[in-house]
Amino acid sequence: MISQTTITVWAISAFLAAGIGWSRYLKYKTRDKYLLELAAMDRERREKTLTRLRPDLQADLRQRLMQRFGLS
């Protein structure tokens, strides 16, 4: 027999899973949009913008720019 507590726990778990998935999706889309904006910039402005970011994010964006667009 399924109790009310079981249904409540499953519902809360489903909402948490949906929230986590949605936030990761938005993070991916935002980073992809930012990557396209960086690719459209000239080299000096792109370097100036990248130096303002956290080192781990900076390295990730530089790597993605090199892989997708061949830019350094």
C-alpha positions as CSV (number, residue, x, y, z in Angstrom):
1,M,0.0,0.0,0.0
2,I,1.3,3.5,-0.9
3,S,1.0,6.0,2.0
4,Q,0.7,9.7,1.9
5,T,4.3,10.1,3.2
6,T,5.6,8.1,0.3
7,I,3.8,10.2,-2.2
8,T,5.0,13.4,-0.5
9,V,8.7,12.2,-0.5
10,W,8.5,11.2,-4.2
11,A,6.9,14.6,-5.1
12,I,9.6,16.6,-3.3
13,S,12.3,14.5,-4.9
14,A,10.9,15.1,-8.3
15,F,10.7,18.9,-7.7
16,L,14.3,18.9,-6.5
17,A,15.5,16.9,-9.5
18,A,13.7,19.2,-11.9
19,G,15.1,22.3,-10.2
20,I,18.7,20.9,-10.4
21,G,18.3,19.9,-14.0
22,W,16.8,23.3,-14.9
23,S,19.6,25.2,-13.2
24,R,22.3,23.2,-15.0
25,Y,20.5,23.7,-18.3
26,L,20.4,27.5,-17.7
27,K,24.1,27.5,-16.7
28,Y,25.0,25.7,-19.9
29,K,23.0,28.0,-22.1
30,T,24.3,31.2,-20.4
31,R,27.9,30.0,-20.8
32,D,27.3,29.1,-24.4
33,K,25.8,32.6,-25.1
34,Y,28.8,34.2,-23.3
35,L,31.2,32.1,-25.4
36,L,29.6,33.3,-28.6
37,E,29.9,36.9,-27.4
38,L,33.5,36.4,-26.6
39,A,34.2,34.9,-30.1
40,A,32.6,38.0,-31.7
41,M,34.9,40.4,-29.8
42,D,38.3,41.6,-31.1
43,R,41.3,40.0,-29.5
44,E,42.3,42.9,-27.1
45,R,38.8,43.3,-25.7
46,R,38.4,39.5,-25.4
47,E,41.6,39.2,-23.4
48,K,40.7,42.2,-21.2
49,T,37.3,40.6,-20.5
50,L,38.8,37.2,-19.8
51,T,41.3,38.5,-17.3
52,R,38.5,39.8,-15.1
53,L,37.0,36.3,-14.6
54,R,37.9,33.7,-12.0
55,P,40.9,31.6,-13.1
56,D,39.0,28.3,-13.4
57,L,36.2,29.9,-15.5
58,Q,38.8,31.8,-17.5
59,A,40.7,28.6,-18.4
60,D,37.4,26.8,-19.3
61,L,36.3,29.6,-21.6
62,R,39.7,29.8,-23.3
63,Q,39.7,26.1,-23.9
64,R,36.2,26.2,-25.4
65,L,37.1,29.2,-27.6
66,M,40.1,27.2,-28.9
67,Q,38.1,24.1,-29.6
68,R,35.0,25.6,-31.2
69,F,36.4,28.7,-33.0
70,G,40.2,28.2,-33.2
71,L,40.7,31.4,-31.2
72,S,43.2,31.9,-28.4
